[in-house]
Amino acid sequence: MSAFGKITGTQTAATPAMSALTRWRVSILLDSDLEHRIAAKVESGRYRSPIEVIQEGLDLLDARDSTTQTPPAQNEDSISEIFARMGQEIPMEEWSKVPTDLSKNLDHYLYGSPKASE
């Protein structure tokens, strides 16, 4: 038996009209925290059974997954293309003001630290 449960029955059709849909009888071992959380939901009166609590949780996960797993848009520019385009928008006279040792002495220019030795 796995940590998540075991199949204790056989596959059966949910109803004769829905023979493509199947139902499994599964035993799931829950830790005491999950068991108490599910019981509290049922005891609140909002749910009639633990199955309804689990179904609601799965429905919420499905909804979240369907909205967050959108495929990436086609033909998006790479980050290097975006930076290159931004760089082209800056006039050359502004680029000439950037110190030639900026990467080596970034802390000096940002925070006033001593410059790195040449």
PyMOL commands that set and color helices and strands:
alter all, ss='L'
color gray80, all
select helices_A, chain A and resi 16-18+32-43+50-68+79-88+92-95+106-111
alter helices_A, ss='H'
color red, helices_A
select strands_A, chain A and resi 6-7+12-13+22-23+26-27
alter strands_A, ss='S'
color yellow, strands_A
deselect
rebuild
show_as cartoon
